[in-house]
Amino acid sequence: MRDFSEQTLTQAVLDRVAHASNPRTREMLQGIVRHLHAFVREFRPTEAEWAAAIEFLTRTGHMCDERRQEFILLSDTLGVSMMVDTINHARGGAVTETTVLGPFYVNGAPALENGADIADGLAGEPLFVEGIVRSSDGAVLRDAKVDVWQSDDDGHYDLQLAEPGKFFLRGRLRTDALGRFWFWSIMPHSYPIPTDGPVGELLAAAGRHAFRPAHVHFMIAAPGHEKLVTHVFVKGDDYIDSDVVFGVKDSLVTDFEQRTGTVSLAGEQIDRPHRYLRYDFSLRNSQVRPAA
């Protein structure tokens, strides 16, 4: 076939990908073709506009390395990451709600003992964090892996400031025999996502701000359970209702209390001013199907 028209070209491309051996690959390729062709027919971009779009994606790729993931930022700010999250994780029930992974997760964060200070001397308001990890049936989960990471008092992550391989405000803990974990940190701060690349240009063109409300990230894994990726957000933050990546859910917003004393879950007496976060997590048992 040749001499394709605006009306016949889409079907011709669909026919070309119809022989993909994997049914899911075939289905998704055909969906991409249909939607992309429909977009072009609706908005009728000039050749210069289409070249600019390709150049934008090219620069987005060039901004990616082991410390910067511009494509995740693009997905996040367009709401696609949260759409995928929403589709894949049913809301409500007996499990903690999920939200976006974000671009600042690091595989292989340092292993820490419960009670460690992940701030390691950084300036900021002291924060004591503790909680219990349970299965969706209520049983406590011993030896669950609890990855944590957050911004500093100025809203920066270690990947933005530190030399490669040097970490701060992140680590991996394990729950004790009663499902408990606890650690010291400093209060996280709201922050703008990186705006020195194509995603920043896109936000500016759309008249949008680049800020995320203050939060602490958690990734929790235990055998026989679905991995949980979530944040806990600081109640009252200025950006709680306008998160640039659309990641806030009501159940994940809580008080980071101001205290002068605390008796921890492990029985430790804390007698100095600090902020306090108690948040318990529930992981879906992968052997149990959620109710329809």
N, C-alpha and C positions, 0 to 999 in steps of 0.2 A: 504494500500500500504506500501511496505517496500523495502529495498535494493535499495535506490535511487542512481542514478548516477549523475555525473556532468551535464548531459544533461536533466535528468528528475526532479531533485530536485526543480528547480525554479517553474515549472508549478505546482508541488504538493503544494508548499507554496501558490502560487497564488490561487489555488482552495480552500485552507483552509480559506482564508480571503474573499472569494467571497460572503459570506453570511452576511457580515456586513450590518446592517439595514440602515445605513445612506449612501446614494450613494457617497457623497463626501469623507467620511471616507474610503469607499471601494476603490474608485479611487486612493486616495493618498497612502493608504497602498500598493496597488498593484504596484504603481509607485516606491515606496521606495524599495520594494522587487526586482523588475526588475533591477533598477539601482545599488543597492547594490550587488546583485549577479553578475551583469555584471562587476562591479569593481573587485570583488574577482577573477572572471575567467580571467580577463585581467592581473592583477598584481600578482596573485598566491602567496599571502603572506604565510610565514611560520607560524606555530602555535605560535612561539615566537613573531613574528611581530604582529599578531592579538591580542595576549595577551597584548602587549605593547600599541596598539591602545585603547583597552578597559581600560587599566590602565590610559592612558592619559585622556580619557573622565571622568573617575571616579575622578581623581584629579581636573579636571575642575569643576565638581559639588561640590567637597569639598571646593573649593575656594569661592563659592557663599554664600553670606549672605545679610542682609538688606543694607549693605554699599558697597558691592563688587559684581559685576555680571560678572563672568569670561566667561559665555556662550555668553553674549552679545558681549564681546570682541572677542571671537572666531568667532562669526557670522560676526562681523564688519570687522575683519582683513582678512577674507576669501572672502570678497566682497558679502556675502550673504545678509546682511542687505540692502546694496545699490541695489542689484538685486530685492529684494522685493519692495523697494521704487520705483524703476524704473517701475516695472510692475504695481504698484497700482496708480501711479500718472503720468498722461500724462504731457509731457513737453510742455512748451510754453503757449501761450494764455494769458488770462487776470489775471492769478493768480500767486502768488509768488511760486517759485519752492521749493520743499521739499528736505530734506536730513535726515540722520540717527538721531535717538533719542540719541544714545550713552548710556554709562553705568552710567552717573552721574546725571540723572534727579531724582528729589525728589518730590513725591506727597505731597502736603500740605506745600509748601514753604510759608514763612511769607507774609501776605498781607501788601502792602506798598502804600503810597500815591504818586501820581505823584510828581516828584522833589526829591524823596528820594535818599540817597546815599547808594547803596547796598554794597559799599566797607567798610563802617562803620569804617573808620580810617586806613584801611590797606595801607601800603606803595605802591606807584606806580604812574604812570603818570595819572593825572586826565582825565577822559573821560566823555563827555556829550553826551547822546544818546537821540534821539527823532524821532518820526515818526507818521504817520497816518495809521490807519487800515481801509480798505475799502472792500466792497463786490466786486465781479467780475463785477457787473454792474456799479461800480463807486460810489455807495452810501457809505457815511461814516458809520462806525459801532460804535455806542455808547455802552459803558459798556462792551466791549469785554475784556476777560481775557487775559492778556499778561504775561506769565511766562518767566522769564529770568534767565540764569545762565551762569557762565563762570569761567575760571581759574584765579588765582592770578598772580602777577608779576613774580613769579617763576615757573608758569605752573602747579600749584596744585589746586585741587578743595577742597571744605570744607570737603567732604566725606573722603578724603585722610588724612586730618590733624586734623579736629576739633573733639571734643567729640560728641557723639550721641545727636541729638537734637539742636546742636549749628550750625547756618547757617551763611555763609558769601558769598557775591557775587552771591546771588540768591534772588528771590522774585517774587511776583505776583502783577501786577498793573492792573488798569482798565482804558480803554479809556474814555475821557470826551465826552461832547455832540457833539464835532466836530471830534470825532474819534482819538484824539491825545493822545499820551503818552510821558513821558519824565522822565529821571532819570540820576543820576550821578553814575559813577563807576570809575574804573581804566583800563588802557589798558590791554587786555588779552595778554597772551604770548603763543607761540608755546610750546608744551610739549610732552613727551613720554607717551603713554598709559602704564599702569602698566605692568612691565615685570618680576615680581618676581614669576609668576605662569606658568602654562602650555602654555598659549598663548605666553608669552615671549620666552619660549624654542622653540616653533614652529617658531617664527619670526627669531630667531638666526639660527635655522637649515636651514631656507630658504634664509639666507643672506639678510634679510630685516631690515631696520630701523623701529623704533617704534613711529615716531613723527607725530603729527597732527599740521597743521598750526594754528596760532592764530585765534580765532573766539569768537563770542558771540552767545549763544543759545537762540532761541525764540520758544515758544509754544503758539499759539494764538487760542482762541476759542470764537465763537459767535453763538447764537441761529440761526438755519436755515442754517448754513454754515459748511463745512468740516473743521475739526481741522487742523491747519497748524503746522507742526514740521519742523524747519529749523535752519540754522546758517547764520550769516553774517561774512564773512572771511576778514581778513586784507590784502589788496592788497600789493604785494611785499614780503610777508612772504617767508622765505627760503624753506618751505615745501608745498607751494601752489600747486605744480605740482606733489607731491609724497605723498599725504595724506595717512597714513597707513590704513585708513578705506575707501578710495576711495570716500569721501563725497563731494568733491568740485564741484560746478557748476559755470560756468562763471557769471551767473546773480546774484550770491550770494557773489561775490568778489567786494569790494569797498574800496575807500580811507577812512581812519580814519584821517581826516585832522588835521594838526597842526594849531592852531589859538591862537590869543591873545584877540579876542573879538567875541561875538556872540549875536545876538538877536534871542531868541528862538521862536518857533511857538506860544508859549503862551504870547510872548511879553516881556519876561524877558531879561534884559541886563546883559550879562556875561562879566566881564572886568578883566579876569585873564587868563594866559596861560593854554590851555587845548587841548586835542584832541576832535574831533567832528565827530559824526556819525549821519547822517540823512538817515533813511531807511524807506520807506513806504511799507506796506504789503497789499496784496490783497487775500482775502479768497474766495474760490469757493462757490457760492450759491448752497446749496444741492438740491434746487428745480429745478435747471437748469442743464440739461444734457450737458456735453461738446460735442463739434462738433466732428464727427467721422473723 
